[in-house]
Amino acid sequence: MLSIKTKREQIGMTQAQFADALGVSRATVAMWESAHNYPRAEMLPNIANILDCTIDELYADEPRKEVG
């Protein structure tokens, strides 16, 4: 979910500020941004709201998986 970092930087928010807004640690945000971990599904609406984007946009940098 690399677009979290891009979108966070676009709005001028630090990892610490973003983490505080979500009630998670800065290390957690760093792990999301480096794709070592992903946010829980129930956090996605709040993340999208803070970043002023849709949930779909959070996955814009993810490669599409082939079906079939």
N, CA and C of each residue as an Amber inpcrd file, in Angstrom:
protein
   204
   0.8400000  -1.1850000   0.0000000   0.0000000   0.0000000   0.0000000
   0.8820000   1.2450000   0.0000000   1.6800000   1.3600000  -1.0130000
   2.6330000   2.4460000  -1.0970000   1.9720000   3.8060000  -1.2510000
   0.7430000   3.8360000  -1.7360000   0.1020000   5.1270000  -1.9480000
  -0.2380000   5.8310000  -0.6330000  -0.2660000   5.1210000   0.4900000
  -0.4910000   5.7890000   1.7770000   0.6040000   6.8290000   1.9940000
   1.8490000   6.4470000   1.7750000   2.9580000   7.3810000   1.9600000
   2.8240000   8.5680000   1.0150000   2.5590000   8.2970000  -0.2510000
   2.4310000   9.3590000  -1.2430000   1.3260000  10.3260000  -0.8510000
   0.1720000   9.7890000  -0.5030000  -0.9640000  10.6400000  -0.1530000
  -0.7110000  11.3990000   1.1440000  -0.0740000  10.7440000   2.1200000
   0.2480000  11.4090000   3.3930000   1.1860000  12.5830000   3.1380000
   2.2020000  12.3540000   2.3200000   3.1440000  13.4280000   2.0090000
   2.4800000  14.5560000   1.2270000   1.5310000  14.2240000   0.3530000
   0.8350000  15.2450000  -0.4320000   0.0590000  16.2100000   0.4450000
  -0.4460000  15.7200000   1.5670000  -1.1980000  16.6210000   2.4570000
  -0.3000000  17.2320000   3.5320000   1.0030000  16.9260000   3.4800000
   1.9620000  17.5430000   4.3940000   1.9070000  17.0090000   5.8070000
   1.5490000  15.7530000   5.9560000   1.4270000  15.1430000   7.2780000
   2.6180000  14.2190000   7.5190000   3.1980000  14.2950000   8.7120000
   4.2900000  13.3970000   9.0600000   3.7330000  12.0310000   9.4520000
   4.6140000  11.0360000   9.4890000   4.1850000   9.7150000   9.9520000
   3.6340000   9.8020000  11.3730000   4.2990000  10.5850000  12.2170000
   3.8540000  10.7150000  13.6130000   2.4670000  11.3490000  13.6970000
   2.2260000  12.3870000  12.9180000   0.9140000  13.0380000  12.9130000
  -0.1690000  12.0870000  12.4140000   0.1470000  11.3510000  11.3690000
  -0.7930000  10.3920000  10.7990000  -1.0960000   9.2940000  11.8140000
  -0.0610000   8.8010000  12.4520000  -0.2250000   7.7630000  13.4750000
  -1.1010000   8.2630000  14.6170000  -0.8450000   9.4700000  15.0880000
  -1.6530000  10.0470000  16.1700000  -3.1120000  10.1770000  15.7620000
  -3.3510000  10.6110000  14.5360000  -4.7240000  10.7820000  14.0500000
  -5.4730000   9.4540000  14.0010000  -4.7270000   8.3680000  13.7900000
  -5.3420000   7.0420000  13.6940000  -5.3020000   6.2560000  15.0010000
  -4.5280000   6.7430000  15.9670000  -4.4090000   6.0320000  17.2320000
  -3.5290000   4.7990000  17.1460000  -2.5110000   4.8590000  16.2660000
  -1.5520000   3.7580000  16.1260000  -0.1480000   4.3330000  16.3150000
   0.8440000   3.4590000  16.3710000   2.2210000   3.9250000  16.5250000
   2.7970000   4.3640000  15.1800000   3.8430000   5.1880000  15.2560000
   4.5240000   5.6120000  14.0380000   5.1530000   4.4030000  13.3570000
   5.6160000   3.4450000  14.1350000   6.1970000   2.2270000  13.5720000
   5.1670000   1.4570000  12.7480000   3.9180000   1.4620000  13.1970000
   2.8510000   0.7940000  12.4530000   2.6670000   1.4570000  11.0950000
   2.6310000   2.7750000  11.0780000   2.4980000   3.5090000   9.8140000
   3.6830000   3.1990000   8.9030000   4.8810000   3.1640000   9.4600000
   6.0700000   2.8580000   8.6660000   5.9650000   1.4670000   8.0430000
   5.4320000   0.5190000   8.7840000   5.2740000  -0.8370000   8.2480000
   4.2500000  -0.8670000   7.1250000   3.1590000  -0.1040000   7.2620000
   2.1710000  -0.0250000   6.1760000   2.8230000   0.5460000   4.9280000
   3.5730000   1.6250000   5.1180000   4.1550000   2.3210000   3.9760000
   5.2390000   1.5080000   3.2780000   5.8550000   0.6020000   3.9850000
   6.8880000  -0.2390000   3.3750000   6.3350000  -1.5890000   2.9370000
   5.0200000  -1.7610000   3.0680000   4.3070000  -2.9780000   2.6720000
   4.7410000  -4.2120000   3.4640000   5.2570000  -4.0050000   4.6720000
   5.5780000  -5.1300000   5.5440000   4.3440000  -5.5950000   6.3050000
   3.3410000  -4.7590000   6.3230000   2.0980000  -5.0410000   7.0170000
   1.0270000  -4.1620000   6.3870000  -0.2260000  -4.4840000   6.6230000
  -1.3260000  -3.6990000   6.0700000  -2.2970000  -3.3360000   7.1810000
  -2.9840000  -2.2110000   7.0450000  -3.9650000  -1.8370000   8.0620000
  -5.1420000  -2.8040000   8.0740000  -5.7500000  -2.9210000   9.2370000
  -6.9670000  -3.7350000   9.3460000  -8.0680000  -3.0930000   8.5060000
  -8.9290000  -3.9190000   7.9740000  -9.9960000  -3.4510000   7.0810000
 -10.8470000  -2.3660000   7.7300000 -11.1210000  -2.5020000   9.0190000
 -11.9850000  -1.5130000   9.6730000 -11.3190000  -0.1410000   9.7910000
 -10.0090000  -0.0640000   9.5600000  -9.3070000   1.2190000   9.6230000
  -9.3350000   1.9660000   8.2900000  -9.6230000   1.2600000   7.2090000
  -9.5440000   1.8680000   5.8830000 -10.4260000   3.1050000   5.6980000
 -11.6810000   3.0960000   6.1790000 -12.4780000   4.3220000   6.0060000
 -11.8590000   5.5410000   6.6970000 -11.3030000   5.3470000   7.8880000
 -10.6810000   6.4560000   8.6050000  -9.4100000   6.9170000   7.8970000
  -8.6180000   5.9720000   7.4120000  -7.4030000   6.3140000   6.6720000
  -7.7660000   7.1200000   5.4280000  -8.7460000   6.6440000   4.6790000
  -9.1720000   7.3480000   3.4670000  -9.6970000   8.7420000   3.8010000
 -10.4190000   8.8560000   4.8930000 -10.9530000  10.1590000   5.3000000
  -9.8220000  11.1390000   5.6230000  -8.8430000  10.6860000   6.3990000
  -7.7180000  11.5470000   6.7670000  -6.9260000  11.9540000   5.5280000
  -6.7450000  11.0230000   4.6000000  -5.9660000  11.2990000   3.3940000
  -6.7880000  11.9360000   2.2790000  -8.0770000  12.1530000   2.5410000
  -8.9800000  12.7820000   1.5820000  -8.9740000  12.0420000   0.2390000
  -9.2160000  10.7240000   0.3260000  -9.2730000   9.9060000  -0.8740000
 -10.2830000   8.7810000  -0.6470000 -10.4680000   7.9620000  -1.6550000
 -11.3430000   6.8040000  -1.5010000 -10.5070000   5.5980000  -1.0570000
 -11.1800000   4.5830000  -0.5640000 -10.4880000   3.3490000  -0.1950000
  -9.8320000   2.7460000  -1.4290000 -10.4980000   2.7820000  -2.5650000
  -9.9210000   2.2550000  -3.8060000  -8.6020000   2.9400000  -4.1490000
  -8.5260000   4.2400000  -3.9140000  -7.2950000   4.9720000  -4.2250000
  -6.1230000   4.5190000  -3.3540000  -6.4120000   3.9920000  -2.1860000
  -5.3470000   3.5040000  -1.3150000  -4.6110000   2.3290000  -1.9470000
  -5.2880000   1.6240000  -2.8390000  -4.7110000   0.4570000  -3.4900000
  -4.2460000   0.7460000  -4.9130000  -4.2300000   2.0020000  -5.3090000
  -3.9160000   2.3720000  -6.6880000  -2.5330000   1.9050000  -7.1210000
  -1.5740000   1.8220000  -6.2070000  -0.2170000   1.4220000  -6.5530000
  -0.0110000  -0.0850000  -6.4700000  -1.0360000  -0.8170000  -6.0690000
  -0.9280000  -2.2720000  -5.9610000  -1.0750000  -2.8970000  -7.3370000
  -0.2330000  -3.8430000  -7.6730000  -0.4080000  -4.5270000  -8.9660000
  -1.6820000  -5.3630000  -8.9640000  -2.3330000  -5.4030000 -10.1050000
  -3.5610000  -6.2020000 -10.2250000  -3.1910000  -7.6720000 -10.2800000
  -3.9950000  -8.5000000  -9.6120000  -3.7750000  -9.9300000  -9.6290000
  -4.5230000 -10.5250000 -10.8020000  -3.8790000 -11.4410000 -11.4850000
  -4.5230000 -12.1550000 -12.5910000  -5.5170000 -13.1710000 -12.0340000
  -6.6850000 -13.2220000 -12.6320000  -7.7160000 -14.1680000 -12.2230000
  -7.7970000 -15.2610000 -13.2630000  -7.8730000 -16.4930000 -12.7850000
  -8.0600000 -17.6010000 -13.7220000  -6.8430000 -18.3530000 -13.8850000
